[in-house]
Amino acid sequence: MEMLNQEQQDIGKQFLDGLSIFTVVGSLLEMLPAVSAILSIVWVSIRIWETKTVQNIFNRGKNAIDK
């Protein structure tokens, strides 16, 4: 069996480095939908909380002068 020369070893290392970077980017992109879904839920929750209807429901026991 013939040993690889230095140039072939460098090409192999570069290929594996590229494959590693591709794997990391792919993993991160798969996480982005979950992160954006969580942020969307938080945003919609804030928007619902700020509505007058919800504020009136939670201010029932208090003097809600400004409606």
C-alpha positions as CSV (number, residue, x, y, z in Angstrom):
1,M,0.0,0.0,0.0
2,E,1.4,3.4,-1.0
3,M,1.5,6.3,1.5
4,L,0.0,9.6,0.6
5,N,2.3,12.5,-0.2
6,Q,2.1,15.8,1.6
7,E,0.0,17.5,-1.2
8,Q,-2.6,14.6,-1.1
9,Q,-2.8,14.9,2.7
10,D,-3.4,18.6,2.5
11,I,-6.2,18.1,0.0
12,G,-7.7,15.5,2.3
13,K,-7.5,17.9,5.3
14,Q,-9.1,20.7,3.3
15,F,-11.9,18.5,2.2
16,L,-12.6,17.4,5.7
17,D,-12.5,21.0,7.0
18,G,-15.0,22.0,4.3
19,L,-17.2,19.1,5.2
20,S,-17.0,20.1,8.9
21,I,-18.0,23.7,8.1
22,F,-20.9,22.5,5.9
23,T,-22.1,20.4,8.8
24,V,-21.9,23.2,11.3
25,V,-23.8,25.6,9.0
26,G,-26.4,23.0,8.3
27,S,-26.9,22.4,12.0
28,L,-27.4,26.1,12.6
29,L,-29.8,26.5,9.8
30,E,-31.9,23.7,11.1
31,M,-32.1,25.5,14.5
32,L,-33.3,28.8,12.9
33,P,-36.9,27.7,12.3
34,A,-37.2,26.7,16.0
35,V,-35.7,30.0,17.2
36,S,-37.9,32.1,14.8
37,A,-41.0,30.2,16.0
38,I,-40.2,31.0,19.6
39,L,-39.6,34.6,18.8
40,S,-42.9,34.7,16.9
41,I,-44.8,33.3,19.8
42,V,-43.3,35.8,22.1
43,W,-44.1,38.7,19.7
44,V,-47.8,37.6,19.3
45,S,-48.1,37.2,23.0
46,I,-46.9,40.7,23.6
47,R,-49.3,42.0,20.9
48,I,-52.2,40.2,22.5
49,W,-51.3,41.4,26.0
50,E,-51.3,45.0,24.8
51,T,-54.8,44.9,23.4
52,K,-57.5,47.0,25.2
53,T,-59.6,43.9,25.7
54,V,-57.0,41.9,27.6
55,Q,-55.9,45.0,29.5
56,N,-59.6,45.6,30.6
57,I,-59.9,41.9,31.7
58,F,-56.8,42.2,33.9
59,N,-57.8,45.7,35.2
60,R,-61.3,44.6,36.4
61,G,-60.5,44.9,40.1
62,K,-58.7,48.2,39.6
63,N,-59.9,51.7,38.7
64,A,-59.3,51.7,35.0
65,I,-60.0,55.4,34.2
66,D,-58.3,55.5,30.8
67,K,-59.9,53.0,28.3
